[in-house]
Amino acid sequence: MIIIKVGKNENIERALKRYKYKVYKTKQLENIRENRYHVKDTEKRRKQKQKAEYIQKIKGSEDWTLFYYLYIILLQTLF
């Protein structure tokens, strides 16, 4: 449960903004949306694996190109 204490001279809009920020930081809304429907464990694992493969694919290609360009620059400075 999220508790927001409103000060004596505090504006209600400011308190609402702090409440929204706490909801965002605790990922409460994300959890509610995630648990709206039942998802089988196998489907969760499959989606998690697909996401990990996708991220690895993207990061791998970016790292390789960056490494390649740095390697070329290094070679040019040495020779």
N, CA, C and O atoms as CSV, one atom per row, in Angstrom:
chain,resi,resn,atom,element,x,y,z
A,1,MET,N,N,0.836,-1.169,0.000
A,1,MET,CA,C,0.000,0.000,0.000
A,1,MET,C,C,0.889,1.243,0.000
A,1,MET,O,O,1.850,1.335,0.763
A,2,ILE,N,N,0.560,2.172,-0.846
A,2,ILE,CA,C,1.328,3.410,-0.946
A,2,ILE,C,C,0.655,4.469,-0.075
A,2,ILE,O,O,-0.546,4.715,-0.182
A,3,ILE,N,N,1.457,5.087,0.787
A,3,ILE,CA,C,0.936,6.118,1.681
A,3,ILE,C,C,1.643,7.425,1.354
A,3,ILE,O,O,2.871,7.489,1.288
A,4,ILE,N,N,0.847,8.460,1.153
A,4,ILE,CA,C,1.364,9.794,0.882
A,4,ILE,C,C,0.834,10.719,1.970
A,4,ILE,O,O,-0.378,10.863,2.135
A,5,LYS,N,N,1.740,11.340,2.705
A,5,LYS,CA,C,1.326,12.296,3.729
A,5,LYS,C,C,1.341,13.690,3.125
A,5,LYS,O,O,2.348,14.128,2.568
A,6,VAL,N,N,0.220,14.376,3.240
A,6,VAL,CA,C,0.079,15.714,2.681
A,6,VAL,C,C,0.345,16.711,3.795
A,6,VAL,O,O,-0.270,16.645,4.860
A,7,GLY,N,N,1.263,17.632,3.545
A,7,GLY,CA,C,1.582,18.658,4.530
A,7,GLY,C,C,0.483,19.690,4.648
A,7,GLY,O,O,-0.456,19.711,3.853
A,8,LYS,N,N,0.610,20.557,5.659
A,8,LYS,CA,C,-0.420,21.578,5.907
A,8,LYS,C,C,-0.568,22.545,4.736
A,8,LYS,O,O,-1.680,22.842,4.301
A,9,ASN,N,N,0.544,23.022,4.239
A,9,ASN,CA,C,0.501,24.013,3.164
A,9,ASN,C,C,0.783,23.408,1.798
A,9,ASN,O,O,1.031,24.136,0.836
A,10,GLU,N,N,0.747,22.082,1.704
A,10,GLU,CA,C,1.063,21.429,0.440
A,10,GLU,C,C,-0.156,21.402,-0.477
A,10,GLU,O,O,-1.279,21.148,-0.041
A,11,ASN,N,N,0.086,21.663,-1.724
A,11,ASN,CA,C,-0.974,21.661,-2.728
A,11,ASN,C,C,-1.376,20.214,-3.037
A,11,ASN,O,O,-0.527,19.322,-3.025
A,12,ILE,N,N,-2.640,19.981,-3.309
A,12,ILE,CA,C,-3.127,18.630,-3.591
A,12,ILE,C,C,-2.539,18.102,-4.898
A,12,ILE,O,O,-2.324,16.898,-5.035
A,13,GLU,N,N,-2.277,18.991,-5.859
A,13,GLU,CA,C,-1.672,18.568,-7.119
A,13,GLU,C,C,-0.257,18.039,-6.887
A,13,GLU,O,O,0.165,17.081,-7.535
A,14,ARG,N,N,0.465,18.655,-5.977
A,14,ARG,CA,C,1.828,18.213,-5.657
A,14,ARG,C,C,1.793,16.824,-5.005
A,14,ARG,O,O,2.624,15.968,-5.306
A,15,ALA,N,N,0.827,16.615,-4.113
A,15,ALA,CA,C,0.686,15.308,-3.464
A,15,ALA,C,C,0.308,14.241,-4.489
A,15,ALA,O,O,0.795,13.112,-4.423
A,16,LEU,N,N,-0.552,14.593,-5.426
A,16,LEU,CA,C,-0.938,13.661,-6.481
A,16,LEU,C,C,0.254,13.313,-7.360
A,16,LEU,O,O,0.404,12.170,-7.791
A,17,LYS,N,N,1.097,14.301,-7.623
A,17,LYS,CA,C,2.305,14.055,-8.415
A,17,LYS,C,C,3.247,13.104,-7.683
A,17,LYS,O,O,3.829,12.218,-8.307
A,18,ARG,N,N,3.408,13.272,-6.374
A,18,ARG,CA,C,4.251,12.366,-5.597
A,18,ARG,C,C,3.666,10.954,-5.587
A,18,ARG,O,O,4.402,9.970,-5.647
A,19,TYR,N,N,2.326,10.862,-5.510
A,19,TYR,CA,C,1.666,9.553,-5.537
A,19,TYR,C,C,1.928,8.846,-6.873
A,19,TYR,O,O,2.281,7.666,-6.895
A,20,LYS,N,N,1.756,9.561,-7.971
A,20,LYS,CA,C,1.994,8.981,-9.290
A,20,LYS,C,C,3.440,8.523,-9.443
A,20,LYS,O,O,3.705,7.477,-10.036
A,21,TYR,N,N,4.371,9.307,-8.910
A,21,TYR,CA,C,5.778,8.954,-8.994
A,21,TYR,C,C,6.060,7.675,-8.201
A,21,TYR,O,O,6.822,6.821,-8.653
A,22,LYS,N,N,5.448,7.540,-7.021
A,22,LYS,CA,C,5.645,6.326,-6.223
A,22,LYS,C,C,5.057,5.108,-6.921
A,22,LYS,O,O,5.643,4.026,-6.885
A,23,VAL,N,N,3.904,5.279,-7.554
A,23,VAL,CA,C,3.295,4.174,-8.304
A,23,VAL,C,C,4.211,3.754,-9.438
A,23,VAL,O,O,4.380,2.562,-9.695
A,24,TYR,N,N,4.799,4.718,-10.113
A,24,TYR,CA,C,5.712,4.437,-11.217
A,24,TYR,C,C,6.965,3.724,-10.723
A,24,TYR,O,O,7.388,2.734,-11.320
A,25,LYS,N,N,7.567,4.216,-9.636
A,25,LYS,CA,C,8.805,3.646,-9.125
A,25,LYS,C,C,8.614,2.228,-8.575
A,25,LYS,O,O,9.518,1.401,-8.692
A,26,THR,N,N,7.467,1.938,-7.984
A,26,THR,CA,C,7.228,0.605,-7.428
A,26,THR,C,C,6.694,-0.359,-8.476
A,26,THR,O,O,6.490,-1.537,-8.182
A,27,LYS,N,N,6.464,0.121,-9.691
A,27,LYS,CA,C,5.950,-0.690,-10.803
A,27,LYS,C,C,4.624,-1.367,-10.464
A,27,LYS,O,O,4.346,-2.481,-10.908
A,28,GLN,N,N,3.825,-0.681,-9.682
A,28,GLN,CA,C,2.543,-1.224,-9.258
A,28,GLN,C,C,1.589,-1.380,-10.438
A,28,GLN,O,O,0.931,-2.412,-10.562
A,29,LEU,N,N,1.504,-0.390,-11.291
A,29,LEU,CA,C,0.610,-0.441,-12.437
A,29,LEU,C,C,1.045,-1.522,-13.419
A,29,LEU,O,O,0.215,-2.214,-14.008
A,30,GLU,N,N,2.362,-1.656,-13.587
A,30,GLU,CA,C,2.890,-2.688,-14.475
A,30,GLU,C,C,2.524,-4.087,-13.974
A,30,GLU,O,O,2.171,-4.961,-14.765
A,31,ASN,N,N,2.610,-4.292,-12.670
A,31,ASN,CA,C,2.241,-5.589,-12.093
A,31,ASN,C,C,0.755,-5.887,-12.256
A,31,ASN,O,O,0.368,-7.027,-12.513
A,32,ILE,N,N,-0.065,-4.868,-12.106
A,32,ILE,CA,C,-1.516,-5.065,-12.271
A,32,ILE,C,C,-1.834,-5.472,-13.701
A,32,ILE,O,O,-2.623,-6.389,-13.932
A,33,ARG,N,N,-1.222,-4.794,-14.656
A,33,ARG,CA,C,-1.461,-5.130,-16.060
A,33,ARG,C,C,-0.926,-6.515,-16.401
A,33,ARG,O,O,-1.536,-7.256,-17.171
A,34,GLU,N,N,0.223,-6.855,-15.817
A,34,GLU,CA,C,0.828,-8.157,-16.085
A,34,GLU,C,C,-0.023,-9.299,-15.545
A,34,GLU,O,O,-0.118,-10.356,-16.170
A,35,ASN,N,N,-0.641,-9.090,-14.387
A,35,ASN,CA,C,-1.414,-10.142,-13.742
A,35,ASN,C,C,-2.895,-10.118,-14.121
A,35,ASN,O,O,-3.709,-10.800,-13.498
A,36,ARG,N,N,-3.237,-9.346,-15.125
A,36,ARG,CA,C,-4.634,-9.265,-15.542
A,36,ARG,C,C,-5.127,-10.613,-16.072
A,36,ARG,O,O,-6.261,-11.012,-15.807
A,37,TYR,N,N,-4.280,-11.304,-16.812
A,37,TYR,CA,C,-4.637,-12.597,-17.379
A,37,TYR,C,C,-3.637,-13.648,-16.909
A,37,TYR,O,O,-2.479,-13.342,-16.627
A,38,HIS,N,N,-4.096,-14.868,-16.830
A,38,HIS,CA,C,-3.210,-15.959,-16.445
A,38,HIS,C,C,-2.356,-16.359,-17.648
A,38,HIS,O,O,-2.869,-16.563,-18.748
A,39,VAL,N,N,-1.058,-16.467,-17.421
A,39,VAL,CA,C,-0.136,-16.885,-18.460
A,39,VAL,C,C,0.600,-18.115,-17.941
A,39,VAL,O,O,1.124,-18.120,-16.827
A,40,LYS,N,N,0.629,-19.154,-18.769
A,40,LYS,CA,C,1.289,-20.382,-18.349
A,40,LYS,C,C,2.781,-20.147,-18.172
A,40,LYS,O,O,3.360,-19.259,-18.798
A,41,ASP,N,N,3.396,-20.951,-17.314
A,41,ASP,CA,C,4.822,-20.812,-17.038
A,41,ASP,C,C,5.665,-21.047,-18.288
A,41,ASP,O,O,6.669,-20.369,-18.504
A,42,THR,N,N,5.255,-22.004,-19.103
A,42,THR,CA,C,6.023,-22.286,-20.317
A,42,THR,C,C,6.003,-21.087,-21.260
A,42,THR,O,O,7.002,-20.785,-21.914
A,43,GLU,N,N,4.862,-20.407,-21.325
A,43,GLU,CA,C,4.768,-19.242,-22.191
A,43,GLU,C,C,5.627,-18.091,-21.647
A,43,GLU,O,O,6.247,-17.361,-22.421
A,44,LYS,N,N,5.663,-17.931,-20.324
A,44,LYS,CA,C,6.516,-16.903,-19.723
A,44,LYS,C,C,7.978,-17.168,-20.045
A,44,LYS,O,O,8.715,-16.257,-20.422
A,45,ARG,N,N,8.395,-18.429,-19.892
A,45,ARG,CA,C,9.786,-18.776,-20.164
A,45,ARG,C,C,10.125,-18.564,-21.633
A,45,ARG,O,O,11.205,-18.072,-21.960
A,46,ARG,N,N,9.199,-18.936,-22.521
A,46,ARG,CA,C,9.440,-18.778,-23.952
A,46,ARG,C,C,9.601,-17.306,-24.311
A,46,ARG,O,O,10.505,-16.951,-25.068
A,47,LYS,N,N,8.730,-16.441,-23.774
A,47,LYS,CA,C,8.829,-15.012,-24.065
A,47,LYS,C,C,10.101,-14.417,-23.474
A,47,LYS,O,O,10.731,-13.551,-24.082
A,48,GLN,N,N,10.475,-14.888,-22.286
A,48,GLN,CA,C,11.698,-14.394,-21.663
A,48,GLN,C,C,12.916,-14.791,-22.492
A,48,GLN,O,O,13.845,-13.999,-22.655
A,49,LYS,N,N,12.912,-16.012,-23.013
A,49,LYS,CA,C,14.022,-16.478,-23.830
A,49,LYS,C,C,14.084,-15.707,-25.148
A,49,LYS,O,O,15.168,-15.342,-25.601
A,50,GLN,N,N,12.933,-15.459,-25.762
A,50,GLN,CA,C,12.902,-14.698,-27.011
A,50,GLN,C,C,13.428,-13.286,-26.794
A,50,GLN,O,O,14.172,-12.762,-27.623
A,51,LYS,N,N,13.044,-12.675,-25.685
A,51,LYS,CA,C,13.508,-11.327,-25.381
A,51,LYS,C,C,15.020,-11.306,-25.173
A,51,LYS,O,O,15.704,-10.404,-25.657
A,52,ALA,N,N,15.544,-12.306,-24.448
A,52,ALA,CA,C,16.983,-12.382,-24.203
A,52,ALA,C,C,17.748,-12.577,-25.508
A,52,ALA,O,O,18.794,-11.960,-25.707
A,53,GLU,N,N,17.240,-13.430,-26.400
A,53,GLU,CA,C,17.895,-13.646,-27.687
A,53,GLU,C,C,17.899,-12.368,-28.511
A,53,GLU,O,O,18.898,-12.043,-29.153
A,54,TYR,N,N,16.788,-11.647,-28.497
A,54,TYR,CA,C,16.675,-10.404,-29.247
A,54,TYR,C,C,17.677,-9.371,-28.726
A,54,TYR,O,O,18.353,-8.705,-29.510
A,55,ILE,N,N,17.767,-9.244,-27.411
A,55,ILE,CA,C,18.688,-8.280,-26.815
A,55,ILE,C,C,20.134,-8.659,-27.122
A,55,ILE,O,O,20.952,-7.796,-27.441
A,56,GLN,N,N,20.445,-9.944,-27.026
A,56,GLN,CA,C,21.796,-10.393,-27.346
A,56,GLN,C,C,22.145,-10.099,-28.797
A,56,GLN,O,O,23.266,-9.695,-29.107
A,57,LYS,N,N,21.183,-10.302,-29.677
A,57,LYS,CA,C,21.401,-10.047,-31.105
A,57,LYS,C,C,21.705,-8.571,-31.343
A,57,LYS,O,O,22.626,-8.233,-32.087
A,58,ILE,N,N,20.940,-7.707,-30.717
A,58,ILE,CA,C,21.142,-6.270,-30.900
A,58,ILE,C,C,22.458,-5.827,-30.272
A,58,ILE,O,O,23.254,-5.136,-30.909
A,59,LYS,N,N,22.683,-6.222,-29.038
A,59,LYS,CA,C,23.909,-5.802,-28.359
A,59,LYS,C,C,25.140,-6.394,-29.026
A,59,LYS,O,O,26.178,-5.737,-29.113
A,60,GLY,N,N,25.034,-7.604,-29.484
A,60,GLY,CA,C,26.172,-8.230,-30.140
A,60,GLY,C,C,26.566,-7.507,-31.404
A,60,GLY,O,O,27.754,-7.306,-31.658
A,61,SER,N,N,25.598,-7.114,-32.199
A,61,SER,CA,C,25.919,-6.434,-33.451
A,61,SER,C,C,26.493,-5.049,-33.181
A,61,SER,O,O,27.428,-4.630,-33.863
A,62,GLU,N,N,25.953,-4.334,-32.205
A,62,GLU,CA,C,26.465,-3.006,-31.889
A,62,GLU,C,C,27.875,-3.092,-31.329
A,62,GLU,O,O,28.740,-2.302,-31.708
A,63,ASP,N,N,28.117,-4.036,-30.437
A,63,ASP,CA,C,29.442,-4.164,-29.838
A,63,ASP,C,C,30.478,-4.511,-30.897
A,63,ASP,O,O,31.591,-3.986,-30.876
A,64,TRP,N,N,30.119,-5.385,-31.815
A,64,TRP,CA,C,31.073,-5.803,-32.830
A,64,TRP,C,C,31.439,-4.643,-33.742
A,64,TRP,O,O,32.616,-4.452,-34.047
A,65,THR,N,N,30.463,-3.869,-34.180
A,65,THR,CA,C,30.762,-2.757,-35.078
A,65,THR,C,C,31.584,-1.695,-34.363
A,65,THR,O,O,32.511,-1.131,-34.944
A,66,LEU,N,N,31.250,-1.418,-33.108
A,66,LEU,CA,C,32.014,-0.444,-32.342
A,66,LEU,C,C,33.447,-0.925,-32.156
A,66,LEU,O,O,34.387,-0.145,-32.314
A,67,PHE,N,N,33.624,-2.199,-31.823
A,67,PHE,CA,C,34.956,-2.766,-31.649
A,67,PHE,C,C,35.738,-2.690,-32.960
A,67,PHE,O,O,36.922,-2.352,-32.961
A,68,TYR,N,N,35.083,-3.000,-34.062
A,68,TYR,CA,C,35.737,-2.986,-35.375
A,68,TYR,C,C,36.239,-1.582,-35.719
A,68,TYR,O,O,37.373,-1.427,-36.172
A,69,TYR,N,N,35.403,-0.555,-35.507
A,69,TYR,CA,C,35.810,0.809,-35.808
A,69,TYR,C,C,36.954,1.261,-34.906
A,69,TYR,O,O,37.879,1.925,-35.375
A,70,LEU,N,N,36.909,0.917,-33.638
A,70,LEU,CA,C,37.998,1.278,-32.734
A,70,LEU,C,C,39.287,0.579,-33.126
A,70,LEU,O,O,40.369,1.157,-33.023
A,71,TYR,N,N,39.172,-0.658,-33.573
A,71,TYR,CA,C,40.336,-1.419,-34.009
A,71,TYR,C,C,40.981,-0.758,-35.229
A,71,TYR,O,O,42.206,-0.661,-35.307
A,72,ILE,N,N,40.170,-0.310,-36.170
A,72,ILE,CA,C,40.683,0.354,-37.377
A,72,ILE,C,C,41.372,1.664,-37.003
A,72,ILE,O,O,42.448,1.967,-37.518
A,73,ILE,N,N,40.771,2.426,-36.126
A,73,ILE,CA,C,41.367,3.701,-35.690
A,73,ILE,C,C,42.691,3.446,-34.987
A,73,ILE,O,O,43.661,4.175,-35.196
A,74,LEU,N,N,42.731,2.420,-34.161
A,74,LEU,CA,C,43.959,2.075,-33.460
A,74,LEU,C,C,45.051,1.692,-34.435
A,74,LEU,O,O,46.196,2.115,-34.274
A,75,LEU,N,N,44.721,0.898,-35.445
A,75,LEU,CA,C,45.703,0.496,-36.435
A,75,LEU,C,C,46.221,1.700,-37.224
A,75,LEU,O,O,47.412,1.774,-37.525
A,76,GLN,N,N,45.333,2.644,-37.561
A,76,GLN,CA,C,45.746,3.811,-38.315
A,76,GLN,C,C,46.684,4.697,-37.514
A,76,GLN,O,O,47.596,5.301,-38.078
A,77,THR,N,N,46.472,4.783,-36.206
A,77,THR,CA,C,47.335,5.612,-35.396
A,77,THR,C,C,48.702,4.969,-35.184
A,77,THR,O,O,49.701,5.666,-35.009
A,78,LEU,N,N,48.742,3.624,-35.200
A,78,LEU,CA,C,50.016,2.939,-34.994
A,78,LEU,C,C,50.894,2.974,-36.233
A,78,LEU,O,O,52.118,3.029,-36.120
A,79,PHE,N,N,50.297,2.943,-37.400
A,79,PHE,CA,C,51.097,2.853,-38.634
A,79,PHE,C,C,51.041,4.113,-39.422
A,79,PHE,O,O,51.657,4.205,-40.484
